[in-house]
Amino acid sequence: MFAFLGSTLTSYLVGAGLVTTTAVAGRGLVRSVRLVAQGQYGEAGLQALAALATPAVLAQSAAAELFVDVLDAARELSGQTLDAAQPALNAEKAA
């Protein structure tokens, strides 16, 4: 039962990510085609490269935000322990 729910959830997340990535990259490529039609080849090339790089940038920023959230949670959890140990450390330094 849990394996089925886990695989269904994973499939949903992968599908949602695929749709989002396709939409973002497709939008940039459509802009690039429009610029080619207007004769702006240099700008169209930049737009096409940006469209292809966008999914990687989105993934990197999401991973960085997750990393920051994990560090904040670890700081909150360890902060209580470190605060409780602080008087004992100060007493040892004074001695």
Secondary structure as UniProt FT lines:
FT   HELIX           2..37
FT   TURN            38..39
FT   HELIX           41..94
//
